[in-house]
Amino acid sequence: MIYLDTDVLIHFLVPQDVSKYRLAKDIFDRLVSTGTLKVSFLALQETAYVLNRLGLGKEDIESTLTTFLTFAPVNYEAAEMQRAIALCKNLGFQHINDCLHTAIAERHCHELYTFNKSDFRRIAQLSKLKMTVLE
């Protein structure tokens, strides 16, 4: 399974940068068609927040979230939070959500895709999870 970080979902949903949109769309379509897509409730929460900040309407955000619920998002438990805290001890707690995404992906997936190169390249040094930084 391949975990998509929130920024990949945002680039797929809101084509602000055409090249990132195309890449995110291609990845999303491939993962859906192969049944290897994994998203989390954390990513959906962050997606809702960002879509709201970008000015999307409530109905559009609701529809998007409802659609993503069909992909059976995973939640996190105390073990993932403990792993995120351990990662943050090395990176700083301003990165707690990225560390939590990593911990969730470590539990459920073999790879994580993100556009966030600055944070995830640092996190990758502390994890055995394969991290693909998209550009």
PyMOL commands that set and color helices and strands:
alter all, ss='L'
color gray80, all
select helices_A, chain A and resi 6-13+18-34+41-53+58-69+78-91+93-108+117-124
alter helices_A, ss='H'
color red, helices_A
select strands_A, chain A and resi 2-4+37-38+111-114+130-133
alter strands_A, ss='S'
color yellow, strands_A
deselect
rebuild
show_as cartoon
